Amino acid sequence: MPFRSAAALGLLLALPAAAQDTASPAAPTEGEKPMIAEIKTAEGESRGTATIVATPSGMMLLTLELQDVPPGIHGAHVHQTGECSPPDFESAGGHLAGEKEHGLMSANGPHPGDLPNIHVPESGSLMVEAFVSGLTAEMLADDDGSAFIIHEQPDDYVGQPSGHAGNRIGCGTFAQAG
């Protein structure tokens, strides 16, 4: 499994909670407004935000800021529908897939909504940045919107259709920042 860890390390920068006060997220592309999702539990408790903005390179930059999330490794994905109906958030549909198969390790993938797992420390708080290939602002803001989901278990990066990541423990719908 070292390849998975190295791949995730290459895609993510996780800052310790103490460093969050001094960290400043990357600036958005001029003229582009970020899309922001407030992530909540089924009980309506806020767990933080997911912010996605286009970069000059054409890739999207995801900034995930979380608190009070259960420690451990969790799958995280952009889902196809901007709806977060409790208790199971199934209303968000499947991953934002485009014409791809699920999985960062799939030869026919990944979905535009596939993201590296998040590794939540014992504090339950973290800030993560990741560049996302294949995802566009148009996909996020289509007629039915899109949602950010945190899963109970890690994504195995190959299992179809969703990486065996388990139940959905957090959900937020994306909206353009004012």
Stockholm file with secondary structure:
# STOCKHOLM 1.0

chainA/1-178         MPFRSAAALGLLLALPAAAQDTASPAAPTEGEKPMIAEIKTAEGESRGTATIVATPSGMMLLTLELQDVPPGIHGAHVHQTGECSPPDFESAGGHLAGEKEHGLMSANGPHPGDLPNIHVPESGSLMVEAFVSGLTAEMLADDDGSAFIIHEQPDDYVGQPSGHAGNRIGCGTFAQAG
#=GR chainA/1-178 SS CHHHHHHHHHHEEEECGGGTTTCCCCCCCTTCCCEEEEEECTTCCEEEEEEEEECTTSCEEEEEEECSCCSEEECEEEESSCCCCTTTCGGGCSBCCTTCCSCTTCTTCCCTTBCCCEEECTTSCEEEEEEESSCCHHHHTSTTCCEEEEESSCCCSSSTTTTTCCSEEEEEEEEECC
#=GC SS_cons         CHHHHHHHHHHEEEECGGGTTTCCCCCCCTTCCCEEEEEECTTCCEEEEEEEEECTTSCEEEEEEECSCCSEEECEEEESSCCCCTTTCGGGCSBCCTTCCSCTTCTTCCCTTBCCCEEECTTSCEEEEEEESSCCHHHHTSTTCCEEEEESSCCCSSSTTTTTCCSEEEEEEEEECC
//
